[in-house]
Amino acid sequence: MRTPAFETLRHWLQPPRSAAGADEERARRARLLHVVGLGLVAALVLPIVHNWLAGDRGAAVVLAVEGAVILGAVVISRRGSVGVAGMAIAISLPLMATALVLVSSTGRHDIAMMIFPAAVIVGGLTLKRPALAALTLLSIVCAVAVAIAGGLGYLAVDLPRVAPLRDAVDVAVILIATALGVDLTLRDLHASLQRARQREDELREANLAAERRAEELLASEERYRALVNLGVDAIVMTDSAGRIIEANRQAAELSGRDAGDLIGRPLEDILGAELGSGPLGDQESLRAGRTVTVEQIVRRADGSSVPVEISSKRMPDGTHQTFLRDISERRRAESERERLESELRQAHKMEALGRLAGGVAHDFNNLLTAITGSLSLAQRDVAAGSRLSHWLHEADTAAGRAAGLTRQLLAFGRKQIIDPRVLDMRQLLQELQPMLARLIGEDIELALRLPAEALGVRVDRNQIEQVVLNLGANARDAMPRGGQLTIELSSWESTSDWLTRHEGVEAGPFVQLTVGDTGTGMAPETLRHVFEPFYTTKTDGSGMGLGMAMAYGAVRQNGGAIEIDSVQQLGTTVRVYLPRVELADTVGEADSQSDDLPTGSETVLLVEDEAIVREVASEQLESLGYRVLPCANGDAALSTAGRHEGPIHAVVTDVVMPGMNGREVAKRLEGLRPGIRVLFTSGYGEHVIAEHGVVNPGVAFLEKPYTLPELARKMYALLRE
């Protein structure tokens, strides 16, 4: 029957399976300490009894205390403190040996007996495995020596009955402890061998993994190099001193050198760029780990320059990684965008001022219509050659100049209604030559360089004549001390680059009119504003700033383009491009106008909201033989047409009127009077007239201000179609 005391003794005698909270090595040491400790306690029992019976009470007490210390260490080791337990035993053994020497004269044999257990315990717990094996061999030698000494009777006291038994027991204990030590050592060597093999396998696997990793790194490096070399950016790696240590193919192409020549050279030498103010110079930002980006011009090996964007960043190892991108295309795109934006602003400005000019021109044209009409009627009743006829002619000339001013106002905004006809530019310049000579004065030489062949264009003659005269006047003002004005005419073919600069102009053959002078030229700032309306550099009030703006608007309205180059103190050159046409295609377009005014006897319904214009126009039509029915608005015109009993052959109506406009009046009159002919008149620009559908093909239109001959020919053509 097992009692509690027996279970407790069995528990303490049984080696621990594992130490609490310890790993495998600690558990192994705990078991070793447990076995050896109990063995030492057992070995101490007989020496304690022997010394007590021999009267050596001090040695017995010392040995008993050592046994208690060892038992306490065993208890501590079972609770996990293996190191503390081993330390206690290792320290207590030499202390015990010293105590025995001091208190016992017969303790030499006992001290020798304690050497081996102490060595086994301390070696097993503190030494490495090879040292433990050597210590075990030494312990066997010591055990044999002690056994021989005991067999020879080398004892400290003469106890004939106890000594042989004691020696035999001592030898048995030593042999048992030795066997235990050898077994533990062999087990430990086997475990070490297993761990060595396992470690060898682990190292082999690690070596294979390292080889695979090296292959992967090599492949990754190849992919990286391929990626870097296939990119569009130049990539350069420099050391802390700014010398190149790595560079891709694009860097070599950008610098104009071979890739091998880049390594080891300063980045500044390769690119010819002053990077002191660039990315490598901003050390504060680079040390903070920020990417610094600048744009600058670098010089290549062949001396050419290229704009680049440079981005640099300091890496953790102190090197700098720099990216260089060629931004030539971007610079060109930005320049083109700025040019287009400038042209768009100019177009918007012209559009706004053109609308303003159109409104002013409408009111002015109504007044001029009344003035010129009155003057033409007065001249018919005055004898030719009289003083009154002279002044009437001068007044009519002034009115014509005023009408030209309104055409300029409309032309620079491209709002003027034009009458394009095919004409020979060579012949036009020849006809303008006398007028140009008088315009520029005798101190300026006029050189007219015309081709042998005729060059046809389809333009509004009045507009192009005004363009040539304005350019001549500007050249005259730029040469106050005399000079040379050269006007040259030639054939020219458009190019893709030229068409890109002049959006909206169609490709094809052009007639190029070049007007150059040897005057003072213009500053770049003036050149940027030269086509702006009301922009003038003349401080004496002699210029209105409409000449170049009118020329620009007229040329663009006729489907062409205009360019200007100027250098201060060298002169200015203006090039006008007009679409070229064949003169053979225009047979029959020219008017044959006689001096006699055509007349008629038909009935004409006149619709005009301006009283003075209505009165003068009515008088003009009556002077031509027509019967006139004047009306102030559309409602009055419909009422008159409904009441009139006779036929109404034509209606002359203003386009823009309060209430019912001219287009609506004509439409409703055509319903009341089928077959009635319609002639529209207006002083507004093209954009307003176009909204009413008056400029459509087949629609008769007479622009204000008009003269009596123009009205006579228009009415005659309208009624005789």
Secondary structure, DSSP 4 states (H G I P E B T S, - for coil): ---HHHHHHHHHHSPPSS-TT--HHHHHHHHHHHHHHHHHHHHHHHHHHHHHHTT-HHHHHHHHHHHHHHHHHHHHHHTT-HHHHHHHHHHHHHHHHHHHHHH-SS-HHHHHHHHHHHHHHHHHHHS-HHHHHHHHHHHHHHHHHHHHHHHTT--SS--TTHHHHHHHHHHHHHHHHHHHHHHHHHHHHHHHHHHHHHHHHHHHHHHHHHHHHHHHHHHHHHHHHHHHHHSSSEEEEE-TTSBEEEE-HHHHHHHTS-HHHHTTSBHHHHHT--GGGSTTT-HHHHHTT--EEEEEEEE-TTS-EEEEEEEEEE-TTS-EEEEEEE-HHHHHHHHHHHHHHHHHHHHHHHHHHHHHHHHHHHHHHHHHHHHHHHHHHHHHTS-TTSHHHHHHHHHHHHHHHHHHHHHHHHHHTT-SPP--EEEEHHHHHHHHHHHHHHHH-TTEEEEEE--SS--EEEE-HHHHHHHHHHHHHHHHHH-TT-EEEEEEEEEEE--HHHHHHSTTPPPSEEEEEEEEE-S----HHHHHTTTSTT----TTS---S-HHHHHHHHHHHTT-EEEEEEETTTEEEEEEEEEEE-GGGGTT-S----SSPP----EEEEE-SSHHHHHHHHHHHHHTT-EEEEESSHHHHHHHHHH--S---EEEEESS-SSS-HHHHHHHHHHHSTT-EEEEEESS-HHHHHHTTTTSTT-EEEESS--HHHHHHHHHHHHH-
